[in-house]
Amino acid sequence: MSTHAQNYNFNWQTPADDTFKRFLQGILNAYHETAYPAMEVPQSKKFVLQVTDAQGIVVGGALFWAYWGWVDVTLVALQKEARGRGLGRRLMTTIEQKAREENCSRLRVECFENEVGFYQKMGYRIIGQLDDYPVGHSYYWMRKDLQF
């Protein structure tokens, strides 16, 4: 079998689900197990937290993962009419409680500059910043260390 690049094809695909992502993650995990034997490949747990109104209609929620003692909050959103009612604070507090239940002592979020103040009020601190993403705006990485 030849290892020359010209013997391989590159094909654009539109993914229907997370199957290919899981395939790539398996390759990366196997590499990490070999390259970093002391680093345990995480057995991550995915969580979905929905916020519903009195009629049971979903008005927002969060997606997050727990692994390596961290909770990685990948998506948080509330519909416009649900904002300003303390639901964002309750949502993040609920996620932090789940983090403790999962023995995770740290949380990570990513956001734009208009959301930084909310997270700072919740005790998160900026650990990274990407300027001009998009042009004229900044993107932030934030973390919070939980107290048990």
Secondary structure, DSSP 8 states (H G I E B T S, - for coil): ----GGG--------SSSHHHHHHHHHHHHHHHHH-TTS-----EEEEEEEE-TTS-EEEEEEEEEETTEEEEEEEEE-GGGTTSSHHHHHHHHHHHHHHHTT--EEEEEEEHHHHHHHHHTT-EEEEEEESSSTT-EEEEEEEE---
